[in-house]
Structure formats: structure tokens, C-alpha cells
Amino acid sequence: METERLVLFLPSVDDAHRVTAYRRRTRERSAPWDPQRPDAFFTDAYWRTQLQSNFDDAAAGHAVRFHFAHRRDAEGEIIGHVSLSQIFRGPFLNAYVGYAIDGENAGCGLATESVGGAIAYAFETLGLHRIQANVIPSNSASLRLLERLGFRREGLAKDYLRIHGEWCDHVLTALTSSDWEAQGR
Ligand SMILES: CC(C)(COP(=O)(O)OP(=O)(O)OC[C@H]1O[C@@H](n2cnc3c(N)ncnc32)[C@H](O)[C@@H]1OP(=O)(O)O)[C@@H](O)C(=O)NCCC(=O)NCCS
């Protein structure tokens, strides 16, 4: 899938080295906001297995975990990821979105653009109704990104996720397909 400046794709097993390189590059940057990762998470062997499992999850309709690169260098460096996970159908039609971008490409709207692309895919292609995103209150860049895309703050969940070994409160936010349409997206 393409946005104005990015190509979002599901990396194949043969792309494992590109994903590993991206994860190694962003290891320190993502650590304060991510669950604690074992050293194995930063190896090709881990990603060869995980990327196959990501394909299986996408085929089963459980999760779509995009990585993205610049359109001008689509076969080159992976610079970020945006995932739609825990996709529930039935009366919920909901997914959770998670995302990150590497330090070199941060601060120029590309992360917002990637999440916007994934949201359009969730509503228009997957037919979902609601996307949720939960954020540590001190993660100002992430909260601002969600605000720009029209996510509504719905509350604060105490000790919501174990991040970097500590239970952390999270701001709960959500966007519905009708919010998205009302913005003229
Ligand atoms: C969250 C993240 C993806 C945002 O990336 P980004 O490149 O800053 O995003 P964008 O350039 O698209 O812009 C996001 C907005 O946040 C603002 N912003 C960026 N850093 C900020 C900061 N430290 N404090 C306040 N606002 C900030 C930007 O100015 C922009 O708002 P604006 O358009 O009104 O100026 C990035 O910081 C990241 O990868 N963080 C580590 C992983 C992470 O936190 N993931 C989310 C977990 S919930």
C-alpha cells in the first residue's frame, strides 16, 4: 500500500535482515514505551519465524503488521512499523494500533502518515469500525500524533501494561470509522 511518501508492506521471510536492522536501530529509542524485549528479538532468526507468523495472522484476519520504507527507496531501509493487532470482528469490529519510526526519519510527519495509511486500510479494506490506541501519558509525540489523526481520549487506565518491567498507566484513545468519515478522510 502506498501513501504520499511511504510504501507500507508485509515483509516476507526473505526481508528478515531488513526488519532486524530496523529493530536494532530503534532498540534504545523504543525501549521506554515497549514491553521488555529479549535479546533474541533483535536477531534474523527471530524475525524469520515472526514474519512467517505475521503472514499467517494476516491471512487469518487476526492482525496486519505493516513495516514501511520511503517510496523513493522501497527496497531499501525499513524506517518504521505500524500494526493493527487483536482484530475482533462480530459486533466489535475493533483493532489496536501500534507504531514507531526510526530517529533519522522522526519529526517530519511520516509517522502520522503511516498510521493514517493503516487506519484507512482498517476502515476501508478490513471494514473495521473502531481503532484503539493506548499511550503512556508522558509520550507526548505519540499523543500528538493521535490527536492529529482525530483520536478521542476516553480515559486513563491504571497499571494498564507492563512496559520496560513496570506496570504503567495508559491514556486510552479511540477513533471510529464515522469520526474518520466526518473528517472527510
Ligand atoms: C511516537 C512516534 C511514532 C512519533 O513520531 P514523529 O516522527 O514525531 O511523528 P510525526 O512527525 O508524524 O508528528 C507527531 C507530532 O508530535 C509532535 N512531537 C514530536 N515529538 C514531540 C515531543 N517530544 N513532544 C511533543 N510533541 C512532539 C510533532 O511536532 C508532531 O506534531 P505537529 O505536527 O503538531 O508538529 C515516535 O516518537 C516514535 O517512534 N517513538 C518511539 C515509539 C513509540 O513511542 N511508539 C508509540 C507507542 S504508544
The ligand as an SDF file (V2000), in Angstrom:
LIG
                    3D

 48 50  0  0  0  0  0  0  0  0999 V2000
    5.5330    8.3430   18.5410 C   0  0  0  0  0  0  0  0  0  0  0  0
    6.3360    8.4990   17.2720 C   0  0  0  0  0  0  0  0  0  0  0  0
    5.9610    7.4040   16.2760 C   0  0  0  0  0  0  0  0  0  0  0  0
    6.0080    9.8860   16.6750 C   0  0  0  0  0  0  0  0  0  0  0  0
    6.8600   10.0800   15.5670 O   0  0  0  0  0  0  0  0  0  0  0  0
    7.1150   11.5150   14.9210 P   0  0  0  0  0  0  0  0  0  0  0  0
    8.0770   11.3250   13.8140 O   0  0  0  0  0  0  0  0  0  0  0  0
    7.4240   12.5120   15.9810 O   0  0  0  0  0  0  0  0  0  0  0  0
    5.6820   11.8150   14.3730 O   0  0  0  0  0  0  0  0  0  0  0  0
    5.2380   12.9600   13.3740 P   0  0  0  0  0  0  0  0  0  0  0  0
    6.4290   13.6770   12.8070 O   0  0  0  0  0  0  0  0  0  0  0  0
    4.3030   12.3190   12.4290 O   0  0  0  0  0  0  0  0  0  0  0  0
    4.4730   14.0150   14.2860 O   0  0  0  0  0  0  0  0  0  0  0  0
    3.8910   13.7820   15.5090 C   0  0  0  0  0  0  0  0  0  0  0  0
    3.5110   15.0950   16.2050 C   0  0  0  0  0  0  0  0  0  0  0  0
    4.1140   15.0750   17.5140 O   0  0  0  0  0  0  0  0  0  0  0  0
    4.9070   16.2350   17.7150 C   0  0  0  0  0  0  0  0  0  0  0  0
    6.0360   15.8250   18.5500 N   0  0  0  0  0  0  0  0  0  0  0  0
    7.1290   15.1300   18.1860 C   0  0  0  0  0  0  0  0  0  0  0  0
    7.9410   14.9610   19.2580 N   0  0  0  0  0  0  0  0  0  0  0  0
    7.3230   15.5880   20.3070 C   0  0  0  0  0  0  0  0  0  0  0  0
    7.6420   15.7660   21.6730 C   0  0  0  0  0  0  0  0  0  0  0  0
    8.7650   15.2490   22.1920 N   0  0  0  0  0  0  0  0  0  0  0  0
    6.7750   16.4600   22.4500 N   0  0  0  0  0  0  0  0  0  0  0  0
    5.6270   16.9660   21.9500 C   0  0  0  0  0  0  0  0  0  0  0  0
    5.2500   16.8090   20.6590 N   0  0  0  0  0  0  0  0  0  0  0  0
    6.1010   16.1330   19.8460 C   0  0  0  0  0  0  0  0  0  0  0  0
    5.3070   16.6510   16.3320 C   0  0  0  0  0  0  0  0  0  0  0  0
    5.7060   18.0270   16.3300 O   0  0  0  0  0  0  0  0  0  0  0  0
    4.0130   16.3880   15.5810 C   0  0  0  0  0  0  0  0  0  0  0  0
    3.0360   17.3530   15.8660 O   0  0  0  0  0  0  0  0  0  0  0  0
    2.7980   18.6420   14.9250 P   0  0  0  0  0  0  0  0  0  0  0  0
    2.5230   18.1010   13.5560 O   0  0  0  0  0  0  0  0  0  0  0  0
    1.6510   19.3310   15.5390 O   0  0  0  0  0  0  0  0  0  0  0  0
    4.0740   19.4080   14.9350 O   0  0  0  0  0  0  0  0  0  0  0  0
    7.8730    8.4590   17.5390 C   0  0  0  0  0  0  0  0  0  0  0  0
    8.1860    9.4200   18.5050 O   0  0  0  0  0  0  0  0  0  0  0  0
    8.3940    7.0990   17.9940 C   0  0  0  0  0  0  0  0  0  0  0  0
    8.6870    6.2280   17.1860 O   0  0  0  0  0  0  0  0  0  0  0  0
    8.5330    6.9090   19.3210 N   0  0  0  0  0  0  0  0  0  0  0  0
    9.0250    5.6470   19.8830 C   0  0  0  0  0  0  0  0  0  0  0  0
    7.9540    4.5450   19.8030 C   0  0  0  0  0  0  0  0  0  0  0  0
    6.6060    4.9840   20.3710 C   0  0  0  0  0  0  0  0  0  0  0  0
    6.5360    5.7800   21.2970 O   0  0  0  0  0  0  0  0  0  0  0  0
    5.5320    4.4330   19.8100 N   0  0  0  0  0  0  0  0  0  0  0  0
    4.1760    4.7300   20.2530 C   0  0  0  0  0  0  0  0  0  0  0  0
    3.8370    3.9720   21.4740 C   0  0  0  0  0  0  0  0  0  0  0  0
    2.1800    4.3790   22.0030 S   0  0  0  0  0  0  0  0  0  0  0  0
  1  2  1  0
  2  3  1  0
  2  4  1  0
  2 36  1  0
  4  5  1  0
  5  6  1  0
  6  7  2  0
  6  8  1  0
  6  9  1  0
  9 10  1  0
 10 11  2  0
 10 12  1  0
 10 13  1  0
 13 14  1  0
 14 15  1  0
 15 16  1  0
 15 30  1  0
 16 17  1  0
 17 18  1  0
 17 28  1  0
 18 19  1  0
 18 27  1  0
 19 20  2  0
 20 21  1  0
 21 22  1  0
 21 27  2  0
 22 23  1  0
 22 24  2  0
 24 25  1  0
 25 26  2  0
 26 27  1  0
 28 29  1  0
 28 30  1  0
 30 31  1  0
 31 32  1  0
 32 33  2  0
 32 34  1  0
 32 35  1  0
 36 37  1  0
 36 38  1  0
 38 39  2  0
 38 40  1  0
 40 41  1  0
 41 42  1  0
 42 43  1  0
 43 44  2  0
 43 45  1  0
 45 46  1  0
 46 47  1  0
 47 48  1  0
M  END
$$$$
